Amino acid sequence: MTDRYKAEAEAREAALCEPCRGIQRNWRRAPGHAELVQGENRKEERGGQVVTVTRYRCDRCGSIWDYENNKNNQKAGWSLPRR
């Protein structure tokens, strides 16, 4: 990892509200929090199978989250694609 990448990741993490910081990432079936507002769904291919990815936005801090529902991958789940 470059120093710039680390600094950007730390800045994104610092901008999260307390409930967003508590979301367990990359673990299927981990809960989100009450202030996440569901957005659109999309289908993506993962390893030859189609999975559903749902976009959420936090009402408190504005963070954008994706939730990947992939029953064949326990390490799917919440990810923070951008701020």
PyMOL Python script that loads the backbone (N, CA, C, O; Angstrom):
from pymol import cmd

cmd.read_pdbstr("""\
ATOM      1  N   MET A   1       0.837  -1.189   0.000  1.00  0.00           N
ATOM      2  CA  MET A   1       0.000   0.000   0.000  1.00  0.00           C
ATOM      3  C   MET A   1       0.877   1.245   0.000  1.00  0.00           C
ATOM      4  O   MET A   1       1.904   1.295   0.676  1.00  0.00           O
ATOM      5  N   THR A   2       0.474   2.213  -0.738  1.00  0.00           N
ATOM      6  CA  THR A   2       1.227   3.457  -0.739  1.00  0.00           C
ATOM      7  C   THR A   2       0.785   4.324   0.424  1.00  0.00           C
ATOM      8  O   THR A   2      -0.286   4.112   0.993  1.00  0.00           O
ATOM      9  N   ASP A   3       1.599   5.290   0.773  1.00  0.00           N
ATOM     10  CA  ASP A   3       1.255   6.213   1.860  1.00  0.00           C
ATOM     11  C   ASP A   3       0.001   7.012   1.523  1.00  0.00           C
ATOM     12  O   ASP A   3      -0.817   7.291   2.399  1.00  0.00           O
ATOM     13  N   ARG A   4      -0.147   7.377   0.260  1.00  0.00           N
ATOM     14  CA  ARG A   4      -1.341   8.150  -0.153  1.00  0.00           C
ATOM     15  C   ARG A   4      -2.609   7.312   0.028  1.00  0.00           C
ATOM     16  O   ARG A   4      -3.623   7.807   0.520  1.00  0.00           O
ATOM     17  N   TYR A   5      -2.543   6.048  -0.372  1.00  0.00           N
ATOM     18  CA  TYR A   5      -3.692   5.155  -0.230  1.00  0.00           C
ATOM     19  C   TYR A   5      -4.045   4.986   1.246  1.00  0.00           C
ATOM     20  O   TYR A   5      -5.221   5.019   1.609  1.00  0.00           O
ATOM     21  N   LYS A   6      -3.053   4.807   2.083  1.00  0.00           N
ATOM     22  CA  LYS A   6      -3.300   4.667   3.526  1.00  0.00           C
ATOM     23  C   LYS A   6      -3.932   5.920   4.102  1.00  0.00           C
ATOM     24  O   LYS A   6      -4.854   5.835   4.914  1.00  0.00           O
ATOM     25  N   ALA A   7      -3.446   7.081   3.691  1.00  0.00           N
ATOM     26  CA  ALA A   7      -3.977   8.351   4.195  1.00  0.00           C
ATOM     27  C   ALA A   7      -5.429   8.532   3.754  1.00  0.00           C
ATOM     28  O   ALA A   7      -6.257   8.993   4.540  1.00  0.00           O
ATOM     29  N   GLU A   8      -5.749   8.175   2.503  1.00  0.00           N
ATOM     30  CA  GLU A   8      -7.121   8.292   2.027  1.00  0.00           C
ATOM     31  C   GLU A   8      -8.046   7.334   2.775  1.00  0.00           C
ATOM     32  O   GLU A   8      -9.171   7.698   3.119  1.00  0.00           O
ATOM     33  N   ALA A   9      -7.581   6.119   3.025  1.00  0.00           N
ATOM     34  CA  ALA A   9      -8.386   5.142   3.761  1.00  0.00           C
ATOM     35  C   ALA A   9      -8.637   5.610   5.193  1.00  0.00           C
ATOM     36  O   ALA A   9      -9.745   5.461   5.710  1.00  0.00           O
ATOM     37  N   GLU A  10      -7.629   6.168   5.825  1.00  0.00           N
ATOM     38  CA  GLU A  10      -7.784   6.687   7.192  1.00  0.00           C
ATOM     39  C   GLU A  10      -8.740   7.869   7.224  1.00  0.00           C
ATOM     40  O   GLU A  10      -9.524   8.004   8.164  1.00  0.00           O
ATOM     41  N   ALA A  11      -8.687   8.725   6.214  1.00  0.00           N
ATOM     42  CA  ALA A  11      -9.593   9.875   6.149  1.00  0.00           C
ATOM     43  C   ALA A  11     -11.037   9.419   5.970  1.00  0.00           C
ATOM     44  O   ALA A  11     -11.940   9.966   6.603  1.00  0.00           O
ATOM     45  N   ARG A  12     -11.267   8.423   5.112  1.00  0.00           N
ATOM     46  CA  ARG A  12     -12.619   7.870   4.928  1.00  0.00           C
ATOM     47  C   ARG A  12     -13.134   7.281   6.232  1.00  0.00           C
ATOM     48  O   ARG A  12     -14.291   7.489   6.598  1.00  0.00           O
ATOM     49  N   GLU A  13     -12.289   6.555   6.926  1.00  0.00           N
ATOM     50  CA  GLU A  13     -12.691   5.922   8.188  1.00  0.00           C
ATOM     51  C   GLU A  13     -13.018   6.982   9.245  1.00  0.00           C
ATOM     52  O   GLU A  13     -13.977   6.822  10.000  1.00  0.00           O
ATOM     53  N   ALA A  14     -12.245   8.043   9.306  1.00  0.00           N
ATOM     54  CA  ALA A  14     -12.465   9.096  10.297  1.00  0.00           C
ATOM     55  C   ALA A  14     -13.768   9.852  10.039  1.00  0.00           C
ATOM     56  O   ALA A  14     -14.365  10.392  10.971  1.00  0.00           O
ATOM     57  N   ALA A  15     -14.215   9.893   8.778  1.00  0.00           N
ATOM     58  CA  ALA A  15     -15.431  10.630   8.432  1.00  0.00           C
ATOM     59  C   ALA A  15     -16.707   9.839   8.743  1.00  0.00           C
ATOM     60  O   ALA A  15     -17.804  10.392   8.660  1.00  0.00           O
ATOM     61  N   LEU A  16     -16.583   8.562   9.098  1.00  0.00           N
ATOM     62  CA  LEU A  16     -17.760   7.748   9.391  1.00  0.00           C
ATOM     63  C   LEU A  16     -18.353   8.108  10.752  1.00  0.00           C
ATOM     64  O   LEU A  16     -17.634   8.456  11.688  1.00  0.00           O
ATOM     65  N   CYS A  17     -19.676   8.016  10.839  1.00  0.00           N
ATOM     66  CA  CYS A  17     -20.336   8.206  12.123  1.00  0.00           C
ATOM     67  C   CYS A  17     -20.114   6.957  12.982  1.00  0.00           C
ATOM     68  O   CYS A  17     -19.652   5.930  12.486  1.00  0.00           O
ATOM     69  N   GLU A  18     -20.439   7.052  14.249  1.00  0.00           N
ATOM     70  CA  GLU A  18     -20.220   5.933  15.176  1.00  0.00           C
ATOM     71  C   GLU A  18     -20.942   4.654  14.733  1.00  0.00           C
ATOM     72  O   GLU A  18     -20.326   3.588  14.747  1.00  0.00           O
ATOM     73  N   PRO A  19     -22.236   4.717  14.336  1.00  0.00           N
ATOM     74  CA  PRO A  19     -22.894   3.479  13.885  1.00  0.00           C
ATOM     75  C   PRO A  19     -22.230   2.861  12.650  1.00  0.00           C
ATOM     76  O   PRO A  19     -22.142   1.637  12.553  1.00  0.00           O
ATOM     77  N   CYS A  20     -21.765   3.679  11.711  1.00  0.00           N
ATOM     78  CA  CYS A  20     -21.094   3.147  10.519  1.00  0.00           C
ATOM     79  C   CYS A  20     -19.765   2.490  10.886  1.00  0.00           C
ATOM     80  O   CYS A  20     -19.412   1.459  10.314  1.00  0.00           O
ATOM     81  N   ARG A  21     -19.034   3.062  11.817  1.00  0.00           N
ATOM     82  CA  ARG A  21     -17.771   2.457  12.246  1.00  0.00           C
ATOM     83  C   ARG A  21     -17.992   1.084  12.870  1.00  0.00           C
ATOM     84  O   ARG A  21     -17.087   0.250  12.882  1.00  0.00           O
ATOM     85  N   GLY A  22     -19.206   0.849  13.391  1.00  0.00           N
ATOM     86  CA  GLY A  22     -19.500  -0.417  14.033  1.00  0.00           C
ATOM     87  C   GLY A  22     -19.940  -1.526  13.094  1.00  0.00           C
ATOM     88  O   GLY A  22     -20.114  -2.662  13.533  1.00  0.00           O
ATOM     89  N   ILE A  23     -20.125  -1.230  11.810  1.00  0.00           N
ATOM     90  CA  ILE A  23     -20.557  -2.259  10.860  1.00  0.00           C
ATOM     91  C   ILE A  23     -19.402  -3.210  10.582  1.00  0.00           C
ATOM     92  O   ILE A  23     -18.299  -2.784  10.240  1.00  0.00           O
ATOM     93  N   GLN A  24     -19.671  -4.499  10.734  1.00  0.00           N
ATOM     94  CA  GLN A  24     -18.653  -5.507  10.430  1.00  0.00           C
ATOM     95  C   GLN A  24     -18.599  -5.700   8.925  1.00  0.00           C
ATOM     96  O   GLN A  24     -19.589  -6.091   8.307  1.00  0.00           O
ATOM     97  N   ARG A  25     -17.459  -5.429   8.343  1.00  0.00           N
ATOM     98  CA  ARG A  25     -17.310  -5.503   6.893  1.00  0.00           C
ATOM     99  C   ARG A  25     -16.904  -6.893   6.440  1.00  0.00           C
ATOM    100  O   ARG A  25     -16.315  -7.673   7.188  1.00  0.00           O
ATOM    101  N   ASN A  26     -17.240  -7.176   5.187  1.00  0.00           N
ATOM    102  CA  ASN A  26     -16.818  -8.410   4.536  1.00  0.00           C
ATOM    103  C   ASN A  26     -17.206  -9.657   5.311  1.00  0.00           C
ATOM    104  O   ASN A  26     -16.425 -10.602   5.411  1.00  0.00           O
ATOM    105  N   TRP A  27     -18.414  -9.656   5.857  1.00  0.00           N
ATOM    106  CA  TRP A  27     -18.929 -10.824   6.550  1.00  0.00           C
ATOM    107  C   TRP A  27     -20.425 -10.901   6.277  1.00  0.00           C
ATOM    108  O   TRP A  27     -21.197 -10.053   6.723  1.00  0.00           O
ATOM    109  N   ARG A  28     -20.823 -11.938   5.534  1.00  0.00           N
ATOM    110  CA  ARG A  28     -22.210 -12.097   5.135  1.00  0.00           C
ATOM    111  C   ARG A  28     -23.116 -12.212   6.357  1.00  0.00           C
ATOM    112  O   ARG A  28     -22.751 -12.840   7.351  1.00  0.00           O
ATOM    113  N   ARG A  29     -24.277 -11.612   6.281  1.00  0.00           N
ATOM    114  CA  ARG A  29     -25.319 -11.587   7.308  1.00  0.00           C
ATOM    115  C   ARG A  29     -25.003 -10.675   8.491  1.00  0.00           C
ATOM    116  O   ARG A  29     -25.745 -10.676   9.473  1.00  0.00           O
ATOM    117  N   ALA A  30     -23.924  -9.900   8.423  1.00  0.00           N
ATOM    118  CA  ALA A  30     -23.647  -8.919   9.480  1.00  0.00           C
ATOM    119  C   ALA A  30     -24.682  -7.798   9.364  1.00  0.00           C
ATOM    120  O   ALA A  30     -25.023  -7.390   8.254  1.00  0.00           O
ATOM    121  N   PRO A  31     -25.186  -7.297  10.494  1.00  0.00           N
ATOM    122  CA  PRO A  31     -26.197  -6.235  10.426  1.00  0.00           C
ATOM    123  C   PRO A  31     -25.594  -4.882  10.044  1.00  0.00           C
ATOM    124  O   PRO A  31     -24.410  -4.627  10.263  1.00  0.00           O
ATOM    125  N   GLY A  32     -26.426  -4.033   9.476  1.00  0.00           N
ATOM    126  CA  GLY A  32     -26.042  -2.649   9.207  1.00  0.00           C
ATOM    127  C   GLY A  32     -26.405  -1.828  10.431  1.00  0.00           C
ATOM    128  O   GLY A  32     -26.082  -2.219  11.553  1.00  0.00           O
ATOM    129  N   HIS A  33     -27.076  -0.687  10.235  1.00  0.00           N
ATOM    130  CA  HIS A  33     -27.614   0.083  11.362  1.00  0.00           C
ATOM    131  C   HIS A  33     -28.875   0.806  10.917  1.00  0.00           C
ATOM    132  O   HIS A  33     -29.176   0.867   9.724  1.00  0.00           O
ATOM    133  N   ALA A  34     -29.603   1.346  11.866  1.00  0.00           N
ATOM    134  CA  ALA A  34     -30.954   1.870  11.626  1.00  0.00           C
ATOM    135  C   ALA A  34     -31.002   3.071  10.681  1.00  0.00           C
ATOM    136  O   ALA A  34     -32.048   3.325  10.084  1.00  0.00           O
ATOM    137  N   GLU A  35     -29.917   3.808  10.528  1.00  0.00           N
ATOM    138  CA  GLU A  35     -29.950   5.010   9.696  1.00  0.00           C
ATOM    139  C   GLU A  35     -29.480   4.780   8.262  1.00  0.00           C
ATOM    140  O   GLU A  35     -29.283   5.739   7.515  1.00  0.00           O
ATOM    141  N   LEU A  36     -29.297   3.517   7.869  1.00  0.00           N
ATOM    142  CA  LEU A  36     -28.962   3.207   6.480  1.00  0.00           C
ATOM    143  C   LEU A  36     -30.240   3.160   5.658  1.00  0.00           C
ATOM    144  O   LEU A  36     -31.196   2.473   6.018  1.00  0.00           O
ATOM    145  N   VAL A  37     -30.252   3.892   4.557  1.00  0.00           N
ATOM    146  CA  VAL A  37     -31.411   3.962   3.674  1.00  0.00           C
ATOM    147  C   VAL A  37     -31.092   3.156   2.415  1.00  0.00           C
ATOM    148  O   VAL A  37     -30.099   3.413   1.735  1.00  0.00           O
ATOM    149  N   GLN A  38     -31.944   2.184   2.117  1.00  0.00           N
ATOM    150  CA  GLN A  38     -31.713   1.319   0.974  1.00  0.00           C
ATOM    151  C   GLN A  38     -31.911   2.058  -0.332  1.00  0.00           C
ATOM    152  O   GLN A  38     -32.860   2.825  -0.494  1.00  0.00           O
ATOM    153  N   GLY A  39     -31.004   1.816  -1.259  1.00  0.00           N
ATOM    154  CA  GLY A  39     -31.089   2.391  -2.592  1.00  0.00           C
ATOM    155  C   GLY A  39     -31.385   1.318  -3.610  1.00  0.00           C
ATOM    156  O   GLY A  39     -32.227   0.448  -3.385  1.00  0.00           O
ATOM    157  N   GLU A  40     -30.691   1.381  -4.736  1.00  0.00           N
ATOM    158  CA  GLU A  40     -30.955   0.456  -5.829  1.00  0.00           C
ATOM    159  C   GLU A  40     -30.233  -0.881  -5.635  1.00  0.00           C
ATOM    160  O   GLU A  40     -29.261  -0.988  -4.886  1.00  0.00           O
ATOM    161  N   ASN A  41     -30.749  -1.898  -6.342  1.00  0.00           N
ATOM    162  CA  ASN A  41     -30.123  -3.219  -6.400  1.00  0.00           C
ATOM    163  C   ASN A  41     -29.510  -3.389  -7.772  1.00  0.00           C
ATOM    164  O   ASN A  41     -29.989  -2.820  -8.753  1.00  0.00           O
ATOM    165  N   ARG A  42     -28.459  -4.169  -7.836  1.00  0.00           N
ATOM    166  CA  ARG A  42     -27.895  -4.521  -9.137  1.00  0.00           C
ATOM    167  C   ARG A  42     -27.385  -5.958  -9.073  1.00  0.00           C
ATOM    168  O   ARG A  42     -27.101  -6.479  -7.994  1.00  0.00           O
ATOM    169  N   LYS A  43     -27.275  -6.573 -10.208  1.00  0.00           N
ATOM    170  CA  LYS A  43     -26.757  -7.936 -10.325  1.00  0.00           C
ATOM    171  C   LYS A  43     -25.333  -7.845 -10.850  1.00  0.00           C
ATOM    172  O   LYS A  43     -25.052  -7.090 -11.782  1.00  0.00           O
ATOM    173  N   GLU A  44     -24.426  -8.629 -10.238  1.00  0.00           N
ATOM    174  CA  GLU A  44     -23.044  -8.694 -10.691  1.00  0.00           C
ATOM    175  C   GLU A  44     -22.614 -10.149 -10.731  1.00  0.00           C
ATOM    176  O   GLU A  44     -23.099 -10.974  -9.956  1.00  0.00           O
ATOM    177  N   GLU A  45     -21.710 -10.452 -11.628  1.00  0.00           N
ATOM    178  CA  GLU A  45     -21.211 -11.816 -11.725  1.00  0.00           C
ATOM    179  C   GLU A  45     -19.991 -11.991 -10.827  1.00  0.00           C
ATOM    180  O   GLU A  45     -19.068 -11.177 -10.842  1.00  0.00           O
ATOM    181  N   ARG A  46     -20.007 -13.057 -10.055  1.00  0.00           N
ATOM    182  CA  ARG A  46     -18.897 -13.405  -9.166  1.00  0.00           C
ATOM    183  C   ARG A  46     -18.611 -14.891  -9.329  1.00  0.00           C
ATOM    184  O   ARG A  46     -19.415 -15.727  -8.917  1.00  0.00           O
ATOM    185  N   GLY A  47     -17.500 -15.215  -9.912  1.00  0.00           N
ATOM    186  CA  GLY A  47     -17.117 -16.611 -10.049  1.00  0.00           C
ATOM    187  C   GLY A  47     -18.106 -17.444 -10.830  1.00  0.00           C
ATOM    188  O   GLY A  47     -18.362 -18.593 -10.470  1.00  0.00           O
ATOM    189  N   GLY A  48     -18.664 -16.898 -11.884  1.00  0.00           N
ATOM    190  CA  GLY A  48     -19.602 -17.635 -12.708  1.00  0.00           C
ATOM    191  C   GLY A  48     -21.033 -17.635 -12.199  1.00  0.00           C
ATOM    192  O   GLY A  48     -21.912 -18.212 -12.840  1.00  0.00           O
ATOM    193  N   GLN A  49     -21.288 -17.001 -11.059  1.00  0.00           N
ATOM    194  CA  GLN A  49     -22.639 -16.903 -10.519  1.00  0.00           C
ATOM    195  C   GLN A  49     -23.041 -15.439 -10.416  1.00  0.00           C
ATOM    196  O   GLN A  49     -22.194 -14.556 -10.283  1.00  0.00           O
ATOM    197  N   VAL A  50     -24.339 -15.199 -10.479  1.00  0.00           N
ATOM    198  CA  VAL A  50     -24.863 -13.839 -10.368  1.00  0.00           C
ATOM    199  C   VAL A  50     -25.277 -13.594  -8.918  1.00  0.00           C
ATOM    200  O   VAL A  50     -26.006 -14.392  -8.327  1.00  0.00           O
ATOM    201  N   VAL A  51     -24.804 -12.476  -8.348  1.00  0.00           N
ATOM    202  CA  VAL A  51     -25.154 -12.105  -6.977  1.00  0.00           C
ATOM    203  C   VAL A  51     -25.841 -10.746  -6.987  1.00  0.00           C
ATOM    204  O   VAL A  51     -25.700  -9.977  -7.938  1.00  0.00           O
ATOM    205  N   THR A  52     -26.582 -10.456  -5.927  1.00  0.00           N
ATOM    206  CA  THR A  52     -27.268  -9.177  -5.790  1.00  0.00           C
ATOM    207  C   THR A  52     -26.439  -8.262  -4.904  1.00  0.00           C
ATOM    208  O   THR A  52     -26.005  -8.661  -3.823  1.00  0.00           O
ATOM    209  N   VAL A  53     -26.222  -7.047  -5.358  1.00  0.00           N
ATOM    210  CA  VAL A  53     -25.526  -6.024  -4.580  1.00  0.00           C
ATOM    211  C   VAL A  53     -26.510  -4.876  -4.368  1.00  0.00           C
ATOM    212  O   VAL A  53     -27.060  -4.340  -5.330  1.00  0.00           O
ATOM    213  N   THR A  54     -26.731  -4.502  -3.110  1.00  0.00           N
ATOM    214  CA  THR A  54     -27.661  -3.427  -2.776  1.00  0.00           C
ATOM    215  C   THR A  54     -26.873  -2.242  -2.244  1.00  0.00           C
ATOM    216  O   THR A  54     -25.986  -2.399  -1.405  1.00  0.00           O
ATOM    217  N   ARG A  55     -27.203  -1.061  -2.737  1.00  0.00           N
ATOM    218  CA  ARG A  55     -26.537   0.175  -2.321  1.00  0.00           C
ATOM    219  C   ARG A  55     -27.331   0.812  -1.191  1.00  0.00           C
ATOM    220  O   ARG A  55     -28.560   0.851  -1.247  1.00  0.00           O
ATOM    221  N   TYR A  56     -26.647   1.310  -0.167  1.00  0.00           N
ATOM    222  CA  TYR A  56     -27.256   2.006   0.968  1.00  0.00           C
ATOM    223  C   TYR A  56     -26.537   3.333   1.171  1.00  0.00           C
ATOM    224  O   TYR A  56     -25.379   3.490   0.784  1.00  0.00           O
ATOM    225  N   ARG A  57     -27.238   4.285   1.783  1.00  0.00           N
ATOM    226  CA  ARG A  57     -26.653   5.586   2.146  1.00  0.00           C
ATOM    227  C   ARG A  57     -26.997   5.844   3.604  1.00  0.00           C
ATOM    228  O   ARG A  57     -28.131   5.630   4.032  1.00  0.00           O
ATOM    229  N   CYS A  58     -26.020   6.303   4.356  1.00  0.00           N
ATOM    230  CA  CYS A  58     -26.234   6.620   5.764  1.00  0.00           C
ATOM    231  C   CYS A  58     -26.832   8.020   5.880  1.00  0.00           C
ATOM    232  O   CYS A  58     -26.275   8.984   5.354  1.00  0.00           O
ATOM    233  N   ASP A  59     -27.968   8.128   6.572  1.00  0.00           N
ATOM    234  CA  ASP A  59     -28.608   9.431   6.780  1.00  0.00           C
ATOM    235  C   ASP A  59     -27.793  10.328   7.703  1.00  0.00           C
ATOM    236  O   ASP A  59     -27.892  11.552   7.616  1.00  0.00           O
ATOM    237  N   ARG A  60     -27.001   9.747   8.575  1.00  0.00           N
ATOM    238  CA  ARG A  60     -26.253  10.548   9.539  1.00  0.00           C
ATOM    239  C   ARG A  60     -24.980  11.147   8.934  1.00  0.00           C
ATOM    240  O   ARG A  60     -24.755  12.352   9.048  1.00  0.00           O
ATOM    241  N   CYS A  61     -24.146  10.323   8.294  1.00  0.00           N
ATOM    242  CA  CYS A  61     -22.855  10.833   7.808  1.00  0.00           C
ATOM    243  C   CYS A  61     -22.726  10.857   6.290  1.00  0.00           C
ATOM    244  O   CYS A  61     -21.744  11.376   5.759  1.00  0.00           O
ATOM    245  N   GLY A  62     -23.710  10.300   5.587  1.00  0.00           N
ATOM    246  CA  GLY A  62     -23.692  10.333   4.132  1.00  0.00           C
ATOM    247  C   GLY A  62     -22.833   9.271   3.471  1.00  0.00           C
ATOM    248  O   GLY A  62     -22.660   9.299   2.253  1.00  0.00           O
ATOM    249  N   SER A  63     -22.296   8.344   4.230  1.00  0.00           N
ATOM    250  CA  SER A  63     -21.456   7.296   3.649  1.00  0.00           C
ATOM    251  C   SER A  63     -22.273   6.394   2.738  1.00  0.00           C
ATOM    252  O   SER A  63     -23.450   6.131   2.987  1.00  0.00           O
ATOM    253  N   ILE A  64     -21.632   5.931   1.688  1.00  0.00           N
ATOM    254  CA  ILE A  64     -22.253   5.017   0.740  1.00  0.00           C
ATOM    255  C   ILE A  64     -21.725   3.617   1.039  1.00  0.00           C
ATOM    256  O   ILE A  64     -20.517   3.400   1.126  1.00  0.00           O
ATOM    257  N   TRP A  65     -22.652   2.670   1.194  1.00  0.00           N
ATOM    258  CA  TRP A  65     -22.323   1.278   1.497  1.00  0.00           C
ATOM    259  C   TRP A  65     -22.904   0.371   0.424  1.00  0.00           C
ATOM    260  O   TRP A  65     -23.960   0.662  -0.138  1.00  0.00           O
ATOM    261  N   ASP A  66     -22.218  -0.723   0.144  1.00  0.00           N
ATOM    262  CA  ASP A  66     -22.753  -1.795  -0.693  1.00  0.00           C
ATOM    263  C   ASP A  66     -22.861  -3.038   0.167  1.00  0.00           C
ATOM    264  O   ASP A  66     -21.982  -3.325   0.980  1.00  0.00           O
ATOM    265  N   TYR A  67     -23.957  -3.779  -0.021  1.00  0.00           N
ATOM    266  CA  TYR A  67     -24.113  -5.070   0.641  1.00  0.00           C
ATOM    267  C   TYR A  67     -24.241  -6.130  -0.435  1.00  0.00           C
ATOM    268  O   TYR A  67     -25.187  -6.117  -1.222  1.00  0.00           O
ATOM    269  N   GLU A  68     -23.282  -7.051  -0.468  1.00  0.00           N
ATOM    270  CA  GLU A  68     -23.293  -8.137  -1.433  1.00  0.00           C
ATOM    271  C   GLU A  68     -23.897  -9.375  -0.791  1.00  0.00           C
ATOM    272  O   GLU A  68     -23.396  -9.877   0.216  1.00  0.00           O
ATOM    273  N   ASN A  69     -24.980  -9.859  -1.386  1.00  0.00           N
ATOM    274  CA  ASN A  69     -25.652 -11.054  -0.886  1.00  0.00           C
ATOM    275  C   ASN A  69     -25.217 -12.238  -1.743  1.00  0.00           C
ATOM    276  O   ASN A  69     -25.828 -12.529  -2.771  1.00  0.00           O
ATOM    277  N   ASN A  70     -24.164 -12.911  -1.315  1.00  0.00           N
ATOM    278  CA  ASN A  70     -23.600 -14.039  -2.049  1.00  0.00           C
ATOM    279  C   ASN A  70     -23.546 -15.230  -1.106  1.00  0.00           C
ATOM    280  O   ASN A  70     -22.665 -15.304  -0.249  1.00  0.00           O
ATOM    281  N   LYS A  71     -24.466 -16.150  -1.255  1.00  0.00           N
ATOM    282  CA  LYS A  71     -24.572 -17.294  -0.343  1.00  0.00           C
ATOM    283  C   LYS A  71     -23.390 -18.241  -0.430  1.00  0.00           C
ATOM    284  O   LYS A  71     -23.197 -19.064   0.464  1.00  0.00           O
ATOM    285  N   ASN A  72     -22.595 -18.142  -1.487  1.00  0.00           N
ATOM    286  CA  ASN A  72     -21.438 -19.013  -1.653  1.00  0.00           C
ATOM    287  C   ASN A  72     -20.151 -18.394  -1.124  1.00  0.00           C
ATOM    288  O   ASN A  72     -19.092 -19.016  -1.206  1.00  0.00           O
ATOM    289  N   ASN A  73     -20.223 -17.187  -0.586  1.00  0.00           N
ATOM    290  CA  ASN A  73     -19.029 -16.498  -0.106  1.00  0.00           C
ATOM    291  C   ASN A  73     -19.310 -15.891   1.258  1.00  0.00           C
ATOM    292  O   ASN A  73     -19.965 -14.853   1.353  1.00  0.00           O
ATOM    293  N   GLN A  74     -18.826 -16.520   2.299  1.00  0.00           N
ATOM    294  CA  GLN A  74     -19.043 -16.018   3.658  1.00  0.00           C
ATOM    295  C   GLN A  74     -18.398 -14.647   3.861  1.00  0.00           C
ATOM    296  O   GLN A  74     -18.817 -13.897   4.743  1.00  0.00           O
ATOM    297  N   LYS A  75     -17.381 -14.309   3.057  1.00  0.00           N
ATOM    298  CA  LYS A  75     -16.695 -13.029   3.206  1.00  0.00           C
ATOM    299  C   LYS A  75     -17.288 -11.929   2.339  1.00  0.00           C
ATOM    300  O   LYS A  75     -16.696 -10.858   2.203  1.00  0.00           O
ATOM    301  N   ALA A  76     -18.452 -12.182   1.752  1.00  0.00           N
ATOM    302  CA  ALA A  76     -19.186 -11.111   1.072  1.00  0.00           C
ATOM    303  C   ALA A  76     -19.846 -10.299   2.183  1.00  0.00           C
ATOM    304  O   ALA A  76     -19.569 -10.557   3.354  1.00  0.00           O
ATOM    305  N   GLY A  77     -20.680  -9.360   1.878  1.00  0.00           N
ATOM    306  CA  GLY A  77     -21.367  -8.575   2.901  1.00  0.00           C
ATOM    307  C   GLY A  77     -21.151  -7.094   2.680  1.00  0.00           C
ATOM    308  O   GLY A  77     -21.185  -6.619   1.546  1.00  0.00           O
ATOM    309  N   TRP A  78     -20.926  -6.359   3.766  1.00  0.00           N
ATOM    310  CA  TRP A  78     -20.807  -4.896   3.709  1.00  0.00           C
ATOM    311  C   TRP A  78     -19.439  -4.468   3.196  1.00  0.00           C
ATOM    312  O   TRP A  78     -18.410  -5.034   3.564  1.00  0.00           O
ATOM    313  N   SER A  79     -19.454  -3.462   2.344  1.00  0.00           N
ATOM    314  CA  SER A  79     -18.219  -2.820   1.900  1.00  0.00           C
ATOM    315  C   SER A  79     -18.485  -1.332   1.726  1.00  0.00           C
ATOM    316  O   SER A  79     -19.619  -0.910   1.504  1.00  0.00           O
ATOM    317  N   LEU A  80     -17.442  -0.565   1.828  1.00  0.00           N
ATOM    318  CA  LEU A  80     -17.517   0.889   1.741  1.00  0.00           C
ATOM    319  C   LEU A  80     -16.812   1.313   0.458  1.00  0.00           C
ATOM    320  O   LEU A  80     -15.620   1.620   0.483  1.00  0.00           O
ATOM    321  N   PRO A  81     -17.543   1.333  -0.680  1.00  0.00           N
ATOM    322  CA  PRO A  81     -16.892   1.570  -1.961  1.00  0.00           C
ATOM    323  C   PRO A  81     -16.408   2.998  -2.159  1.00  0.00           C
ATOM    324  O   PRO A  81     -15.417   3.220  -2.855  1.00  0.00           O
ATOM    325  N   ARG A  82     -17.089   3.974  -1.557  1.00  0.00           N
ATOM    326  CA  ARG A  82     -16.697   5.381  -1.730  1.00  0.00           C
ATOM    327  C   ARG A  82     -17.366   6.192  -0.640  1.00  0.00           C
ATOM    328  O   ARG A  82     -18.251   5.696   0.057  1.00  0.00           O
ATOM    329  N   ARG A  83     -16.955   7.410  -0.494  1.00  0.00           N
ATOM    330  CA  ARG A  83     -17.546   8.327   0.493  1.00  0.00           C
ATOM    331  C   ARG A  83     -18.452   9.267  -0.231  1.00  0.00           C
ATOM    332  O   ARG A  83     -19.066  10.135   0.391  1.00  0.00           O
TER     333      ARG A  83
END
""", "prot")
cmd.dss("prot")
cmd.show_as("cartoon", "prot")
cmd.util.cbc("prot")
cmd.orient("prot")
